[in-house]
Each structure stands twice: as structure tokens, then as C-alpha cells.
Amino acid sequence: MKLTTKKLKQLILETMNEELLSEVAKGPNDLPEGVYIKVFEWLSRIMVMFTDADGSQIFPEDFETGKENPVWGEVSFFESDPDGKDCDDTAVIAKTEVADGWGPFLYDIAMEIATMRSNGLTPDRWSVSDEAYDVWDFYQNKRPDVKKYQLDDEYNTLTPERYDNCGQHSAREVGGKNGLEWDESPLSKRYTKPSTTLDQIRDRLIWEL
């Protein structure tokens, strides 16, 4: 296969993004004193959120001092596809808002919970930010502890069965921009992960499920 200039630039950009993600991604050992992870259900979603010891949400800015908080954010997901597709019984990301560097950590926790309660986790089926795409791409290509499984599309393109049919709008939209077919995109898959992160943060975990 001929390596075009466009493809070479894409590969260089992907490598840079992967290296940057590895450098800035935070983990359990980086949790500051007094910061906890609260897991609870709200409005048909499972919420994974940074809180204080009392379970109160940590916001980007401290309301009393006006100072920026270095650790804040939440990831939420539906335990089944909100659009009614089978999606191989996987959970679907609903919303992500998180401080720089902490996204992969909350995604890991969400994926572990979704693996226990559903059939893993898949990205938002409609819209994914560039930052979130890089995380899912990292899961697909650089995380041997995370297992990936291909989902079919809503037109039953890949398999004759319907149980794995899932909306693939985000995979087509973002995958096309990156020169990928929709089924090559990390957004077209579901992912599972053992509960290693949850095991590491049990003394910082507020579990309300």
C-alpha cells in the first residue's frame, strides 16, 4: 500500500496525540487528598463524579475562594442505548465534562462499572469531541487490558443478526474525517475492562448504586 502524504500526516498526528495522552493522563495515585469518586444513578444515567468526602460535587471553580480546582468532572452513561438499538447490550456514554488529564481515569471507572452491569461501554453514538476520540483510539490500539468488540451498524451491514446493531453516526462522522471506514473507527466498538481501577480507589469510593 502506498503511503500518501495525507496518510503520513495522519499517522504522525495520531502518534503525537497518543504520546500526549500518555503524558497527561492521571490515575489513582494522582488523586489529591480529600477528593473522592461518587457513583450513583440520576435521571436514568449512571454518574461517575469527583466529589469531596461528603459526596458534594467538585466544580471547576471554588465558589468561596474563586480559585480554579485542578480536579473536577463527571462521566455519565446509559445502561442501554437511549435510541432503542440493541447494541449488543452495551452501555452508552451520555455526557463527559472533566478537568484536563482526568478524562481517561473517569472513563476507566465508567467502563469497569459498565462491564459489571451491562456488556461493556461504547462512545456516544452521535457526537464525540476530539479529546474523547483520542481516548477511545487509545483504548482500541494501546490498552491491552481493555478488550474491544465490533458493533454492527443500524443497516445490519456486518452480520446477519440484529443483536449487535447500533447507531454508527459518530463513527461515520469522525472516522470519515480521519480517513477511516466507519467499522475501522474506535467509535464503532464496545469495550470491556476488569475492575482494576475500582479496586485501587475503594477507600476513595462513594458507592450509591
Buried (B, 14 or more C-beta within 10 A) or exposed (E): EEEEEEEEEBEEEBEEBBEEBEEEBBBBEEBEEEBBBBBBEEEEBBBBBBBEEEEEEBEEEEEEEEEEBBBBBBBBBBBBBBBEBBBBBBBBBBEBEBBEBBBBBBBBBBBBBBBBEBBBBBBBBEEBEEEBBBBBBBBBEEBEEBBBBEBBBBEEEBEEEEEBBBBBBBBBBBBEEBEBEBBBBBBBBBBBBBBEBBEBBEEBBBEEE
